[in-house]
Amino acid sequence: RASRAALEPLAVVAYRQPVTRQEIERIRGVDSGAVLQTLLARDLVEPVGRRETPGRPTTYGTTVTFLRVFGLSSLDELPDAADELRRIDQQLGEDEPSRP
């Protein structure tokens, strides 16, 4: 089981890899260092290289463990992000109480 705090950066890595911690934080708007360390410890993400920019930040990608845990044989099987976000928005809308 993973918390929403862990799933958000994991989704960013899965859909945008290779991605740096700074890019994850820019997308999420919050510090992601600790949760990224948790994802690394669980072998869901791994360092895959370094950006050719000042400071040469580490880039991250998903692992074979990530694929196995989510029942995927390849990243091509990830749901379309736009469709998935619409589905989530619809579910959230259904969960809201009716307004008079």
All heavy atoms as an XYZ file, in Angstrom:
780
protein
N       0.832     -1.188      0.000
C       0.000      0.000      0.000
C       0.863      1.232      0.000
O       1.861      1.295      0.687
C      -0.882      0.006      1.235
C      -2.271     -0.512      0.950
C      -3.119     -0.431      2.197
N      -3.939      0.744      2.210
C      -5.154      0.785      1.704
N      -5.659     -0.255      1.118
N      -5.859      1.888      1.774
N       0.428      2.209     -0.746
C       1.179      3.454     -0.817
C       0.236      4.623     -0.543
O      -0.927      4.601     -0.920
C       1.810      3.612     -2.189
N       0.757      5.613      0.127
C      -0.042      6.806      0.424
C      -0.150      7.671     -0.823
O       0.598      7.514     -1.789
C       0.634      7.606      1.538
O       1.847      8.161      1.051
N      -1.080      8.606     -0.786
C      -1.212      9.564     -1.893
C       0.093     10.345     -2.055
O       0.509     10.628     -3.164
C      -2.382     10.499     -1.637
C      -2.590     11.484     -2.768
C      -3.768     12.409     -2.496
N      -3.894     13.340     -3.571
C      -4.910     13.364     -4.411
N      -5.875     12.500     -4.282
N      -4.951     14.266     -5.365
N       0.738     10.661     -0.930
C       2.003     11.391     -0.979
C       3.067     10.607     -1.733
O       3.949     11.182     -2.355
C       2.482     11.717      0.427
N       2.994      9.281     -1.689
C       3.958      8.455     -2.419
C       3.509      8.220     -3.857
O       4.341      8.141     -4.763
C       4.147      7.118     -1.707
N       2.211      8.108     -4.077
C       1.714      7.832     -5.428
C       1.902      9.011     -6.378
O       2.166      8.816     -7.560
C       0.244      7.423     -5.380
C      -0.019      6.041     -4.823
C      -1.518      5.784     -4.729
C       0.663      4.964     -5.648
N       1.783     10.233     -5.866
C       1.940     11.398     -6.735
C       3.322     11.459     -7.379
O       3.420     11.538     -8.599
C       1.643     12.685     -5.973
C       0.176     12.899     -5.702
C      -0.093     14.129     -4.874
O       0.867     14.784     -4.403
O      -1.283     14.456     -4.689
N       4.405     11.429     -6.592
C       5.714     11.474     -7.245
C       5.991     10.220     -8.069
O       6.671     10.289     -9.096
C       6.710     11.634     -6.102
C       5.972     11.272     -4.878
C       4.523     11.495     -5.140
N       5.451      9.084     -7.653
C       5.635      7.863     -8.431
C       4.980      8.012     -9.804
O       5.547      7.609    -10.823
C       5.062      6.663     -7.679
C       5.278      5.299     -8.319
C       6.764      5.017     -8.549
C       4.655      4.215     -7.447
N       3.810      8.608     -9.842
C       3.133      8.852    -11.119
C       3.936      9.829    -11.979
O       4.071      9.637    -13.196
C       1.732      9.389    -10.883
N       4.498     10.855    -11.362
C       5.319     11.814    -12.110
C       6.511     11.096    -12.741
O       6.809     11.278    -13.917
C       5.786     12.986    -11.214
C       6.802     13.862    -11.943
C       4.598     13.808    -10.747
N       7.170     10.246    -11.965
C       8.311      9.497    -12.490
C       7.858      8.569    -13.620
O       8.469      8.526    -14.691
C       9.030      8.689    -11.382
C      10.110      7.791    -11.979
C       9.630      9.629    -10.345
N       6.768      7.852    -13.406
C       6.304      6.888    -14.406
C       5.976      7.560    -15.734
O       6.333      7.049    -16.794
C       5.084      6.131    -13.879
N       5.311      8.705    -15.683
C       4.866      9.360    -16.909
C       5.894     10.309    -17.522
O       5.825     10.594    -18.708
C       3.557     10.117    -16.662
C       2.364      9.202    -16.616
C       1.850      8.759    -15.407
C       1.760      8.769    -17.784
C       0.763      7.913    -15.361
C       0.662      7.918    -17.751
C       0.169      7.500    -16.542
O      -0.910      6.648    -16.506
N       6.832     10.800    -16.734
C       7.777     11.804    -17.235
C       9.228     11.345    -17.261
O      10.108     12.129    -17.566
C       7.691     13.056    -16.370
C       6.332     13.670    -16.314
C       6.329     14.913    -17.111
N       5.008     15.502    -17.117
C       4.788     16.790    -17.067
N       5.787     17.617    -16.979
N       3.563     17.247    -17.112
N       9.509     10.110    -16.932
C      10.898      9.670    -16.809
C      11.686      9.842    -18.106
O      11.086      9.735    -19.177
C      10.945      8.235    -16.308
C      10.281      7.200    -17.193
C      10.222      5.871    -16.487
O      11.223      5.339    -16.069
N       9.034      5.337    -16.330
N      12.957     10.116    -17.991
C      13.720     10.378    -16.760
C      13.402     11.771    -16.219
O      13.251     12.724    -16.986
C      15.171     10.273    -17.208
C      15.155     10.673    -18.650
C      13.812     10.218    -19.180
N      13.294     11.884    -14.905
C      12.891     13.130    -14.264
C      13.750     13.357    -13.027
O      14.149     12.405    -12.352
C      11.377     13.091    -13.923
C      11.064     12.019    -12.923
C      10.851     14.423    -13.488
N      14.050     14.612    -12.733
C      14.854     14.943    -11.555
C      13.946     15.216    -10.357
O      12.745     15.465    -10.513
C      15.724     16.195    -11.788
O      14.861     17.334    -11.955
C      16.628     16.030    -12.993
N      14.527     15.192     -9.179
C      13.772     15.516     -7.972
C      13.204     16.932     -8.065
O      12.063     17.180     -7.691
C      14.652     15.383     -6.735
C      13.846     15.544     -5.450
C      14.710     15.493     -4.235
N      14.848     16.878     -3.792
C      15.805     17.322     -3.019
N      16.747     16.517     -2.596
N      15.847     18.567     -2.654
N      13.986     17.857     -8.598
C      13.536     19.236     -8.728
C      12.328     19.336     -9.657
O      11.396     20.099     -9.404
C      14.678     20.127     -9.241
C      15.809     20.300     -8.257
C      16.791     19.118     -8.234
O      16.745     18.214     -9.057
N      17.681     19.124     -7.255
N      12.314     18.544    -10.714
C      11.171     18.547    -11.633
C       9.931     17.973    -10.946
O       8.823     18.495    -11.118
C      11.508     17.765    -12.903
C      12.551     18.465    -13.746
C      13.171     17.582    -14.816
O      13.145     16.334    -14.686
O      13.690     18.140    -15.801
N      10.117     16.925    -10.161
C       8.998     16.341     -9.406
C       8.429     17.392     -8.458
O       7.216     17.578     -8.365
C       9.446     15.087     -8.627
C       9.884     13.977     -9.583
C       8.340     14.603     -7.690
C      10.628     12.829     -8.914
N       9.303     18.090     -7.759
C       8.872     19.093     -6.793
C       8.177     20.269     -7.476
O       7.209     20.810     -6.949
C      10.055     19.566     -5.961
C      10.544     18.483     -5.025
C      11.814     18.829     -4.274
O      12.471     19.846     -4.601
O      12.166     18.054     -3.358
N       8.642     20.648     -8.639
C       8.011     21.744     -9.376
C       6.586     21.347     -9.781
O       5.651     22.126     -9.679
C       8.842     22.113    -10.599
C       8.381     23.365    -11.285
C       9.278     23.788    -12.417
N       9.949     22.635    -12.996
C      11.237     22.587    -13.308
N      12.008     23.610    -13.134
N      11.767     21.512    -13.827
N       6.404     20.106    -10.205
C       5.082     19.621    -10.607
C       4.156     19.522     -9.400
O       3.002     19.944     -9.441
C       5.197     18.265    -11.334
C       5.881     18.471    -12.685
C       3.834     17.602    -11.490
C       6.351     17.191    -13.354
N       4.653     18.969     -8.298
C       3.829     18.752     -7.101
C       3.666     20.000     -6.247
O       2.696     20.128     -5.524
C       4.442     17.664     -6.224
C       4.430     16.296     -6.870
C       4.906     15.227     -5.914
N       3.945     15.058     -4.831
C       4.283     14.901     -3.570
N       5.539     14.878     -3.200
N       3.358     14.743     -2.643
N       4.661     20.876     -6.285
C       4.607     22.082     -5.474
C       5.024     21.887     -4.032
O       4.802     22.763     -3.208
N       5.604     20.728     -3.726
C       6.065     20.441     -2.357
C       7.385     19.679     -2.408
O       7.714     19.049     -3.409
C       5.036     19.624     -1.538
C       3.743     20.392     -1.339
C       4.754     18.296     -2.191
N       8.104     19.730     -1.293
C       9.356     18.980     -1.179
C       9.061     17.491     -1.318
O       8.149     16.966     -0.688
C       9.998     19.275      0.177
C      11.290     18.509      0.390
O      11.989     18.222     -0.593
O      11.600     18.192      1.564
N       9.832     16.834     -2.162
C       9.599     15.409     -2.422
C      10.795     14.544     -2.065
O      10.816     13.363     -2.398
C       9.229     15.213     -3.901
O       8.050     15.906     -4.208
N      11.766     15.119     -1.388
C      12.977     14.377     -1.059
C      12.731     13.135     -0.229
O      13.225     12.051     -0.544
N      11.958     13.264      0.838
C      11.723     12.123      1.733
C      10.925     11.024      1.041
O      11.257      9.836      1.157
C      11.000     12.588      2.995
N       9.886     11.393      0.319
C       9.070     10.376     -0.342
C       9.860      9.714     -1.478
O       9.713      8.517     -1.724
C       7.712     10.945     -0.819
C       7.857     11.851     -2.007
C       6.733      9.838     -1.101
N      10.718     10.466     -2.128
C      11.562      9.880     -3.165
C      12.509      8.848     -2.552
O      12.712      7.768     -3.123
C      12.341     10.965     -3.906
C      13.119     10.530     -5.130
C      12.232      9.842     -6.158
C      13.808     11.726     -5.762
N      13.028      9.138     -1.371
C      13.885      8.172     -0.674
C      13.108      6.896     -0.340
O      13.633      5.786     -0.450
C      14.476      8.788      0.598
C      15.517      9.850      0.323
C      16.679      9.320     -0.504
O      17.210      8.240     -0.250
N      17.068     10.073     -1.524
N      11.845      7.043      0.041
C      11.002      5.878      0.326
C      10.788      5.051     -0.939
O      10.869      3.820     -0.905
C       9.645      6.330      0.901
O       9.875      7.033      2.118
C       8.728      5.149      1.158
N      10.523      5.714     -2.050
C      10.325      4.998     -3.321
C      11.597      4.285     -3.748
O      11.545      3.172     -4.275
C       9.849      5.970     -4.404
C       8.477      6.602     -4.173
C       8.210      7.685     -5.212
C       7.385      5.552     -4.155
N      12.741      4.908     -3.505
C      14.030      4.273     -3.800
C      14.221      3.037     -2.917
O      14.623      1.976     -3.396
C      15.182      5.251     -3.586
C      15.363      6.327     -4.655
C      16.209      7.476     -4.123
C      15.988      5.722     -5.896
N      13.909      3.178     -1.623
C      14.076      2.066     -0.682
C      13.161      0.897     -1.024
O      13.530     -0.265     -0.809
C      13.809      2.544      0.745
N      11.993      1.188     -1.571
C      11.051      0.130     -1.960
C      11.326     -0.403     -3.363
O      10.571     -1.237     -3.868
C       9.621      0.657     -1.884
C       9.179      0.931     -0.469
C       7.747      1.362     -0.431
N       7.323      1.588      0.942
C       6.165      2.084      1.279
N       5.277      2.395      0.348
N       5.862      2.267      2.528
N      12.378      0.091     -3.988
C      12.789     -0.337     -5.331
C      11.708     -0.080     -6.385
O      11.567     -0.836     -7.338
C      13.199     -1.820     -5.322
C      13.924     -2.210     -6.608
O      14.666     -1.378     -7.155
O      13.719     -3.350     -7.078
N      10.950      0.999     -6.209
C       9.952      1.375     -7.214
C      10.529      2.353     -8.226
O      10.064      2.428     -9.356
C       8.714      1.965     -6.539
C       7.944      0.984     -5.656
C       6.850      1.712     -4.875
C       7.362     -0.151     -6.488
N      11.521      3.128     -7.802
C      12.252      4.016     -8.708
C      13.739      3.798     -8.490
O      14.159      3.270     -7.449
C      11.893      5.511     -8.504
C      10.415      5.765     -8.747
C      12.307      6.017     -7.148
N      14.513      4.213     -9.491
C      15.963      4.082     -9.386
C      16.627      5.217    -10.151
O      16.031      5.773    -11.081
C      16.421      2.742     -9.949
C      16.176      2.596    -11.446
C      16.516      1.221    -11.974
O      17.075      0.403    -11.227
O      16.210      0.971    -13.152
N      17.853      5.566     -9.775
C      18.598      6.554    -10.559
C      18.892      5.967    -11.942
O      19.273      4.801    -12.055
C      19.899      6.749     -9.769
C      19.645      6.153     -8.420
C      18.591      5.120     -8.605
N      18.674      6.771    -12.971
C      18.913      6.279    -14.335
C      19.934      7.120    -15.094
O      20.288      6.777    -16.219
C      17.598      6.174    -15.148
C      16.686      5.127    -14.549
C      16.906      7.515    -15.264
N      20.380      8.195    -14.484
C      21.369      9.032    -15.156
C      21.486     10.379    -14.480
O      21.048     10.562    -13.336
N      22.087     11.311    -15.212
C      22.248     12.681    -14.718
C      21.941     13.646    -15.845
O      22.265     13.377    -16.998
C      23.662     12.914    -14.202
C      23.950     12.115    -12.939
C      25.204     12.653    -12.250
N      25.370     12.037    -10.962
C      24.931     12.564     -9.821
N      24.285     13.696     -9.811
N      25.139     11.937     -8.681
N      21.294     14.755    -15.508
C      21.012     15.805    -16.486
C      22.305     16.517    -16.836
O      23.155     16.726    -15.981
C      20.052     16.852    -15.920
C      18.640     16.495    -15.933
C      17.939     16.914    -17.227
N      16.534     16.702    -17.024
C      15.890     15.595    -17.378
N      16.510     14.630    -17.991
N      14.616     15.465    -17.116
N      22.421     16.921    -18.062
C      23.580     17.703    -18.500
C      23.300     19.190    -18.284
O      23.344     19.986    -19.207
C      23.884     17.405    -19.974
C      24.351     15.986    -20.232
C      25.647     15.637    -19.518
O      26.513     16.525    -19.358
O      25.783     14.473    -19.098
N      22.944     19.528    -17.051
C      22.689     20.907    -16.644
C      23.551     21.201    -15.427
O      24.117     20.280    -14.831
C      21.196     21.101    -16.283
O      20.845     20.198    -15.236
C      20.294     20.858    -17.490
N      23.676     22.483    -15.057
C      24.491     22.804    -13.882
C      24.081     21.973    -12.666
O      22.897     21.790    -12.381
C      24.214     24.290    -13.663
C      23.887     24.807    -15.025
C      23.132     23.685    -15.693
N      25.069     21.431    -11.986
C      24.849     20.586    -10.825
C      24.637     19.125    -11.179
O      24.635     18.282    -10.308
N      24.437     18.842    -12.464
C      24.215     17.478    -12.955
C      23.296     16.665    -12.038
O      23.674     15.635    -11.496
C      25.548     16.768    -13.155
C      26.428     17.514    -14.158
C      27.385     16.694    -14.930
N      26.714     15.590    -15.591
C      27.217     14.363    -15.628
N      28.365     14.089    -15.073
N      26.572     13.402    -16.251
N      22.022     17.132    -11.880
C      21.113     16.407    -10.988
C      20.817     14.998    -11.485
O      20.774     14.736    -12.687
C      19.851     17.273    -10.998
C      19.916     18.034    -12.270
C      21.377     18.244    -12.554
N      20.592     14.119    -10.533
C      20.239     12.724    -10.823
C      18.852     12.670    -11.441
O      17.942     13.382    -11.020
C      20.253     11.903     -9.523
O      21.563     11.987     -8.951
C      19.891     10.451     -9.761
N      18.689     11.810    -12.441
C      17.371     11.558    -13.006
C      16.899     10.185    -12.536
O      17.706      9.290    -12.269
C      17.380     11.606    -14.544
O      18.325     10.668    -15.048
C      17.709     13.005    -15.044
N      15.586     10.049    -12.420
C      14.986      8.824    -11.906
C      14.016      8.226    -12.915
O      13.391      8.930    -13.703
C      14.238      9.102    -10.598
C      15.154      9.607     -9.524
C      15.335     10.974     -9.323
C      15.875      8.729     -8.729
C      16.203     11.442     -8.346
C      16.750      9.189     -7.762
C      16.908     10.550     -7.576
O      17.778     11.005     -6.618
N      13.907      6.916    -12.851
C      12.954      6.182    -13.664
C      12.376      5.050    -12.833
O      12.832      4.779    -11.723
N      11.378      4.389    -13.382
C      10.756      3.274    -12.677
C      11.590      2.007    -12.844
O      12.458      1.927    -13.699
C       9.328      3.036    -13.196
O       9.375      2.867    -14.611
C       8.416      4.193    -12.836
N      11.285      1.020    -12.038
C      12.030     -0.233    -12.019
C      11.159     -1.403    -12.487
O       9.943     -1.263    -12.651
C      12.500     -0.547    -10.590
O      11.334     -0.750     -9.779
C      13.365      0.560    -10.015
N      11.789     -2.549    -12.613
C      11.057     -3.782    -12.905
C      10.100     -4.091    -11.749
O       8.990     -4.575    -11.966
C      12.046     -4.950    -13.153
C      11.318     -6.263    -13.276
C      12.895     -4.667    -14.381
N      10.511     -3.779    -10.535
C       9.641     -3.981     -9.378
C       8.370     -3.148     -9.520
O       7.270     -3.618     -9.225
C      10.370     -3.633     -8.067
O      11.529     -4.457     -7.953
C       9.474     -3.811     -6.855
N       8.499     -1.901     -9.979
C       7.332     -1.051    -10.223
C       6.367     -1.741    -11.180
O       5.163     -1.807    -10.920
C       7.783      0.298    -10.798
C       6.663      1.107    -11.390
C       5.867      1.903    -10.585
C       6.399      1.073    -12.758
C       4.820      2.651    -11.133
C       5.370      1.816    -13.308
C       4.576      2.594    -12.491
N       6.898     -2.256    -12.283
C       6.047     -2.938    -13.259
C       5.334     -4.125    -12.621
O       4.127     -4.312    -12.798
C       6.871     -3.396    -14.462
C       7.491     -2.298    -15.330
C       8.401     -2.911    -16.388
C       6.423     -1.432    -15.964
N       6.084     -4.921    -11.865
C       5.506     -6.108    -11.227
C       4.421     -5.727    -10.229
O       3.325     -6.298    -10.234
C       6.603     -6.928    -10.551
C       6.108     -8.294    -10.084
C       7.165     -9.097     -9.362
N       7.351     -8.553     -8.008
C       8.444     -7.970     -7.556
N       9.514     -7.865     -8.304
N       8.520     -7.501     -6.338
N       4.704     -4.749     -9.373
C       3.753     -4.335     -8.336
C       2.445     -3.841     -8.961
O       1.358     -4.109     -8.445
C       4.376     -3.247     -7.427
C       3.337     -2.554     -6.570
C       5.467     -3.850     -6.548
N       2.541     -3.139    -10.091
C       1.344     -2.576    -10.718
C       0.790     -3.464    -11.831
O      -0.126     -3.072    -12.546
C       1.627     -1.156    -11.210
C       1.734     -0.189    -10.050
C       2.963      0.095     -9.491
C       0.598      0.381     -9.509
C       3.064      0.958     -8.405
C       0.687      1.239     -8.427
C       1.920      1.528     -7.870
N       1.336     -4.672    -11.960
C       0.804     -5.633    -12.909
C       0.978     -5.242    -14.361
O       0.122     -5.531    -15.196
N       2.094     -4.598    -14.666
C       2.377     -4.156    -16.032
C       3.518     -4.969    -16.617
O       4.449     -5.334    -15.905
C       2.767     -2.672    -16.039
C       1.784     -1.690    -15.396
C       2.426     -0.319    -15.264
C       0.499     -1.621    -16.199
N       3.465     -5.218    -17.911
C       4.610     -5.872    -18.545
C       5.541     -4.832    -19.163
O       6.701     -5.113    -19.412
C       4.157     -6.885    -19.597
O       3.365     -6.274    -20.572
N       5.026     -3.619    -19.395
C       5.859     -2.522    -19.889
C       5.179     -1.200    -19.569
O       3.979     -1.162    -19.243
C       6.092     -2.634    -21.395
O       4.955     -2.198    -22.111
N       5.919     -0.113    -19.696
C       5.351      1.213    -19.440
C       4.292      1.577    -20.469
O       3.451      2.442    -20.220
C       6.465      2.264    -19.430
C       7.434      2.168    -18.258
C       8.575      3.154    -18.431
C       6.709      2.398    -16.945
N       4.307      0.916    -21.622
C       3.293      1.168    -22.644
C       1.896      0.832    -22.142
O       0.899      1.289    -22.704
C       3.583      0.357    -23.906
C       4.854      0.815    -24.605
O       5.225      2.005    -24.466
O       5.480     -0.028    -25.280
N       1.804      0.026    -21.098
C       0.513     -0.366    -20.542
C      -0.037      0.633    -19.524
O      -1.151      0.448    -19.022
C       0.612     -1.747    -19.905
C       0.863     -2.843    -20.913
C       0.949     -4.218    -20.260
O       0.821     -4.327    -19.032
O       1.171     -5.178    -21.008
N       0.726      1.689    -19.215
C       0.202      2.709    -18.304
C      -1.048      3.321    -18.926
O      -1.104      3.550    -20.137
C       1.234      3.820    -18.078
C       2.384      3.528    -17.138
C       3.419      4.642    -17.210
C       1.881      3.359    -15.720
N      -2.066      3.610    -18.100
C      -3.258      4.250    -18.653
C      -2.906      5.639    -19.190
O      -1.967      6.276    -18.711
C      -4.209      4.350    -17.469
C      -3.474      3.908    -16.277
C      -2.149      3.367    -16.686
N      -3.669      6.095    -20.180
C      -3.483      7.447    -20.699
C      -3.722      8.424    -19.548
O      -4.761      8.362    -18.886
C      -4.457      7.698    -21.843
C      -4.334      9.102    -22.373
O      -3.240      9.455    -22.844
O      -5.336      9.845    -22.289
N      -2.775      9.296    -19.299
C      -2.852     10.192    -18.143
C      -4.083     11.089    -18.203
O      -4.772     11.270    -17.191
C      -1.583     11.035    -18.047
N      -4.406     11.642    -19.353
C      -5.559     12.541    -19.459
C      -6.854     11.791    -19.162
O      -7.716     12.288    -18.424
C      -5.606     13.168    -20.843
N      -6.999     10.591    -19.706
C      -8.196      9.792    -19.441
C      -8.297      9.438    -17.961
O      -9.379      9.483    -17.371
C      -8.195      8.508    -20.275
C      -8.419      8.763    -21.750
O      -8.891      9.869    -22.106
O      -8.109      7.855    -22.542
N      -7.180      9.070    -17.372
C      -7.167      8.678    -15.963
C      -7.533      9.867    -15.073
O      -8.293      9.724    -14.112
C      -5.802      8.107    -15.586
C      -5.752      7.450    -14.244
C      -6.641      6.211    -14.124
O      -7.111      5.665    -15.133
O      -6.894      5.801    -12.977
N      -7.027     11.055    -15.377
C      -7.355     12.236    -14.583
C      -8.840     12.572    -14.694
O      -9.471     12.935    -13.697
C      -6.506     13.433    -15.017
C      -5.035     13.348    -14.619
C      -4.255     14.486    -15.251
C      -4.874     13.351    -13.115
N      -9.413     12.437    -15.882
C     -10.855     12.664    -16.042
C     -11.656     11.659    -15.198
O     -12.631     12.017    -14.544
C     -11.254     12.563    -17.517
C     -11.044     13.845    -18.287
C     -11.704     13.782    -19.649
N     -11.042     12.843    -20.551
C      -9.959     13.120    -21.260
N      -9.409     14.302    -21.195
N      -9.437     12.214    -22.052
N     -11.235     10.397    -15.205
C     -11.918      9.373    -14.426
C     -11.862      9.703    -12.938
O     -12.865      9.601    -12.221
C     -11.298      8.000    -14.690
C     -12.028      6.858    -14.004
C     -11.283      5.537    -14.155
N     -10.007      5.530    -13.457
C      -9.876      5.413    -12.122
N     -10.927      5.318    -11.350
N      -8.688      5.406    -11.563
N     -10.704     10.126    -12.470
C     -10.544     10.481    -11.055
C     -11.417     11.683    -10.712
O     -12.098     11.702     -9.680
C      -9.064     10.740    -10.722
C      -8.286      9.423    -10.791
C      -8.908     11.409     -9.359
C      -6.789      9.587    -10.767
N     -11.428     12.697    -11.580
C     -12.271     13.870    -11.351
C     -13.740     13.479    -11.262
O     -14.481     13.978    -10.421
C     -12.078     14.912    -12.455
C     -10.783     15.686    -12.319
O     -10.188     15.673    -11.213
O     -10.362     16.301    -13.312
N     -14.165     12.565    -12.119
C     -15.560     12.109    -12.084
C     -15.854     11.386    -10.782
O     -16.902     11.600    -10.166
C     -15.853     11.195    -13.271
C     -15.918     11.930    -14.580
C     -16.035     10.988    -15.768
O     -15.830      9.785    -15.646
N     -16.339     11.545    -16.926
N     -14.937     10.546    -10.335
C     -15.141      9.834     -9.073
C     -15.218     10.808     -7.907
O     -16.054     10.671     -7.030
C     -14.016      8.841     -8.825
C     -14.125      7.586     -9.645
C     -12.987      6.628     -9.355
O     -11.907      7.029     -8.935
N     -13.231      5.357     -9.603
N     -14.340     11.801     -7.910
C     -14.355     12.789     -6.826
C     -15.651     13.566     -6.838
O     -16.208     13.881     -5.787
C     -13.152     13.728     -6.936
C     -11.794     13.100     -6.652
C     -10.685     14.091     -6.938
C     -11.715     12.603     -5.226
N     -16.148     13.879     -8.021
C     -17.417     14.598     -8.132
C     -18.573     13.784     -7.593
O     -19.476     14.304     -6.971
N     -18.538     12.468     -7.813
C     -19.599     11.598     -7.318
C     -19.541     11.446     -5.804
O     -20.544     11.197     -5.171
C     -19.494     10.215     -7.970
C     -19.798     10.237     -9.445
C     -19.459      8.912    -10.127
O     -19.056      7.973     -9.441
O     -19.587      8.862    -11.358
N     -18.343     11.589     -5.230
C     -18.177     11.434     -3.789
C     -18.591     12.667     -3.013
O     -18.780     12.609     -1.812
C     -16.727     11.087     -3.440
C     -16.355      9.697     -3.937
O     -17.274      8.908     -4.224
O     -15.144      9.415     -4.043
N     -18.719     13.817     -3.710
C     -19.092     15.043     -3.010
C     -20.571     14.985     -2.634
O     -21.383     14.451     -3.394
C     -18.844     16.263     -3.901
C     -17.376     16.535     -4.139
C     -17.173     17.752     -5.025
O     -18.142     18.479     -5.289
O     -16.038     17.955     -5.445
N     -20.927     15.516     -1.474
C     -22.337     15.514     -1.082
C     -23.147     16.410     -2.014
O     -22.638     17.391     -2.545
C     -22.318     16.064      0.343
C     -21.000     16.719      0.516
C     -20.064     16.099     -0.488
N     -24.391     16.053     -2.212
C     -25.286     16.853     -3.056
C     -25.499     18.200     -2.417
O     -25.621     18.334     -1.200
C     -26.623     16.148     -3.238
O     -26.415     14.908     -3.846
N     -25.592     19.211     -3.281
C     -25.839     20.566     -2.784
C     -27.286     20.916     -3.062
O     -27.799     20.648     -4.123
C     -24.908     21.544     -3.486
C     -23.465     21.291     -3.119
C     -22.575     22.344     -3.697
N     -21.196     21.990     -3.356
C     -20.190     22.013     -4.193
N     -20.371     22.409     -5.425
N     -18.990     21.680     -3.802
N     -27.960     21.562     -2.082
C     -29.371     21.924     -2.281
C     -29.549     23.009     -3.307
O     -28.744     23.758     -3.632
C     -29.831     22.387     -0.900
C     -28.623     22.560     -0.060
C     -27.498     21.906     -0.773
